[in-house]
């Protein structure tokens, strides 16, 4: 056992943190790179950058995560990789705290989307920052099987412990009223499609929303400036009715576009959810029948 533990327990723990960080940063970077436009839309949801800056920032974040993972994997550059990872986690934490303080519902974009910013994401990012600090203090070390084992345990703790924190719920629920500044529905089924000109997935979903108008009344809803939205829709040859409601996302707890809400003639929600793909929209329309 002495051969497997060349260092005391505390040092082994510190030196193993880089294994967890390499796995987290690599996985996160690949998840974001698979749909960089969606990640840019997640960044836009934080409301901290101009829309034109979100695509290059998205690419920069992915590149920084890959560089940090690479530096951490090499003993001679491990401390630099840990410091870069720590800087990334600090930036992420500051952005998330800003979102929480403003009471926004935003996808964190952490591993390719699907997790709202809240206590859970703050706890997870804080734990990852602690791992980066441990790796920076430990610096270079000779790899042993114990490092791999302890690193895997640290990774599990960093990802699983925050799951004990109650996740935020979001979006209007069936049976509730959809709060939108729009005229009373004229039909017995209305699909409200929440979009944003800065959302790449919204552009991909516009044809599906248009096609749905053959089944239900369709109204596009956006919180962006009206002129910008109308120019955006004109560029996609969309003539569907448009409602501009700056507070529609926050008022209904909707985290990000594209998002769809199907109501009955009285405005009561029948189905609601994210619509990243046409299949998601079909499922909502089927649920609302």
Rosetta blueprint (number, residue, H / E / L):
1 X L
2 X L
3 X L
4 X L
5 X L
6 X L
7 X L
8 X L
9 X H
10 X H
11 X H
12 X H
13 X H
14 X H
15 X H
16 X H
17 X H
18 X H
19 X H
20 X H
21 X H
22 X H
23 X H
24 X H
25 X H
26 X H
27 X H
28 X H
29 X H
30 X H
31 X H
32 X H
33 X H
34 X L
35 X L
36 X H
37 X H
38 X H
39 X H
40 X H
41 X H
42 X H
43 X H
44 X H
45 X H
46 X L
47 X L
48 X L
49 X L
50 X L
51 X H
52 X H
53 X H
54 X H
55 X H
56 X H
57 X H
58 X H
59 X H
60 X H
61 X H
62 X H
63 X H
64 X H
65 X H
66 X H
67 X H
68 X H
69 X H
70 X H
71 X H
72 X H
73 X H
74 X L
75 X H
76 X H
77 X H
78 X H
79 X H
80 X H
81 X H
82 X H
83 X H
84 X H
85 X H
86 X H
87 X H
88 X H
89 X H
90 X H
91 X H
92 X H
93 X H
94 X H
95 X H
96 X H
97 X H
98 X H
99 X H
100 X H
101 X H
102 X H
103 X L
104 X L
105 X L
106 X L
107 X E
108 X L
109 X L
110 X L
111 X L
112 X L
113 X L
114 X L
115 X L
116 X E
117 X L
118 X L
119 X H
120 X H
121 X H
122 X H
123 X H
124 X H
125 X H
126 X H
127 X H
128 X H
129 X H
130 X H
131 X H
132 X H
133 X H
134 X H
135 X H
136 X H
137 X H
138 X H
139 X L
140 X L
141 X L
142 X L
143 X L
144 X L
145 X H
146 X H
147 X H
148 X H
149 X H
150 X H
151 X H
152 X H
153 X H
154 X H
155 X H
156 X H
157 X H
158 X H
159 X H
160 X H
161 X H
162 X H
163 X H
164 X H
165 X L
166 X L
167 X L
168 X L
169 X L
170 X L
171 X L
172 X L
173 X L
174 X L
175 X L
176 X L
177 X E
178 X L
179 X L
180 X L
181 X L
182 X L
183 X L
184 X L
185 X L
186 X L
187 X L
188 X L
189 X E
190 X E
191 X E
192 X E
193 X E
194 X E
195 X E
196 X L
197 X L
198 X L
199 X L
200 X H
201 X H
202 X H
203 X H
204 X H
205 X H
206 X H
207 X H
208 X H
209 X H
210 X H
211 X H
212 X H
213 X L
214 X L
215 X L
216 X L
217 X E
218 X E
219 X E
220 X E
221 X E
222 X E
223 X L
224 X L
225 X L
226 X H
227 X H
228 X H
229 X H
230 X H
231 X H
232 X H
233 X H
234 X H
235 X H
236 X L
237 X L
238 X L
239 X L
240 X L
241 X E
242 X E
243 X E
244 X E
245 X L
246 X L
247 X L
248 X H
249 X H
250 X H
251 X H
252 X H
253 X L
254 X L
255 X L
256 X L
257 X L
258 X L
259 X E
260 X E
261 X E
262 X E
263 X E
264 X E
265 X L
266 X L
267 X L
268 X E
269 X E
270 X E
271 X E
272 X E
273 X E
274 X E
275 X L
276 X L
277 X L
278 X H
279 X H
280 X H
281 X H
282 X H
283 X H
284 X H
285 X H
286 X H
287 X H
288 X L
289 X L
